[in-house]
Amino acid sequence: MSIGELAKQLGDAIAADEIIVKYKAAKAAYEANDALRSSLYEYETQRSILGEEYAKADGERNEGLISLARERMEQLAREIVSAEEYRDFTAAEQEVNRLMQEVNSTISAAVFGEAPCTHDCSTCHAACASKNGQ
């Protein structure tokens, strides 16, 4: 079997994993929440306004606009992070990242013959930075 075929099998197995299934469901719910998407869009718009104002010379900045944009961004940020779909999606995204790091570490260990650093010196035989207190 070729490396490409094995990679496809691994990809299929990862796609079927419960972590990925949960991620896809959380992403779909996140994307279906129109109020959340609107808040995210407005947040990015306010951030753009701030960027434009901060790019101006000190005397040309509209401090009132900066203050309003900051206040609105803070309000929007509270709305965004309080949305269940946002929290579920970010948690699922973190789990996917952890899974992919684990998969990549396992593959690297098999290819290069070295286990990844776990920062648990009891599992390590190398002179790593953690073992040396660095």
BELPERA-V41930 format. One record per pair of residues at least 4 apart in sequence whose ideal C-beta (glycine too) atoms are under 7 Angstrom apart, sorted by sequence separation. I is the first residue (numbers start at 1). GAP is how many residues later the second one is. D is the distance in whole Angstrom. If there is no record, write none. Layout:
# BELPERA-V41930
I_GAP_D / I_GAP_D
This chain:
# BELPERA-V41930
1_4_5 / 2_4_7 / 3_4_6 / 4_4_6 / 5_4_7 / 6_4_6 / 7_4_6 / 8_4_6 / 9_4_6 / 10_4_6 / 11_4_6 / 12_4_6 / 13_4_7 / 17_4_7 / 18_4_6 / 19_4_6 / 20_4_6 / 21_4_7 / 22_4_6 / 23_4_6 / 24_4_6 / 25_4_6 / 26_4_6 / 27_4_6 / 28_4_6 / 29_4_7 / 33_4_6 / 34_4_6 / 35_4_6 / 36_4_6 / 37_4_6 / 38_4_6 / 39_4_6 / 40_4_7 / 41_4_6 / 42_4_6 / 43_4_6 / 44_4_6 / 45_4_7 / 46_4_7 / 47_4_6 / 48_4_6 / 49_4_6 / 50_4_6 / 51_4_6 / 56_4_4 / 62_4_6 / 63_4_6 / 64_4_6 / 65_4_6 / 66_4_6 / 67_4_6 / 68_4_6 / 69_4_6 / 70_4_6 / 71_4_7 / 72_4_6 / 73_4_6 / 74_4_7 / 75_4_7 / 76_4_6 / 77_4_6 / 78_4_6 / 79_4_7 / 83_4_7 / 84_4_6 / 85_4_6 / 86_4_6 / 87_4_6 / 88_4_6 / 89_4_6 / 90_4_7 / 91_4_7 / 92_4_6 / 93_4_6 / 94_4_6 / 95_4_6 / 96_4_6 / 97_4_6 / 98_4_6 / 99_4_6 / 100_4_6 / 101_4_6 / 102_4_6 / 103_4_6 / 104_4_6 / 105_4_6 / 106_4_7 / 107_4_6 / 108_4_6 / 124_4_6 / 127_4_6 / 1_5_6 / 15_5_6 / 56_5_5 / 61_5_6 / 81_5_6 / 109_5_6 / 118_5_5 / 127_5_6 / 129_5_4 / 14_6_6 / 30_6_7 / 80_6_6 / 109_6_5 / 109_7_6 / 117_7_7 / 124_7_6 / 53_8_5 / 108_8_7 / 53_9_6 / 121_9_6 / 121_10_5 / 105_11_4 / 117_11_5 / 119_11_5 / 53_12_6 / 53_13_5 / 117_13_6 / 49_16_7 / 50_16_6 / 50_19_5 / 49_20_5 / 50_20_7 / 46_23_5 / 46_26_5 / 47_26_7 / 46_27_5 / 43_30_6 / 46_30_7 / 43_33_4 / 42_34_6 / 43_34_7 / 39_37_5 / 43_37_7 / 39_40_5 / 40_40_6 / 39_41_5 / 36_44_7 / 36_47_5 / 36_49_6 / 33_50_7 / 36_50_6 / 33_52_5 / 30_55_5 / 29_56_5 / 30_56_6 / 29_59_7 / 30_59_4 / 26_62_4 / 27_62_6 / 26_63_4 / 26_66_4 / 23_69_4 / 22_70_5 / 23_70_7 / 23_72_7 / 23_73_5 / 19_76_5 / 20_76_7 / 19_77_6 / 19_80_5 / 17_82_7 / 14_89_7
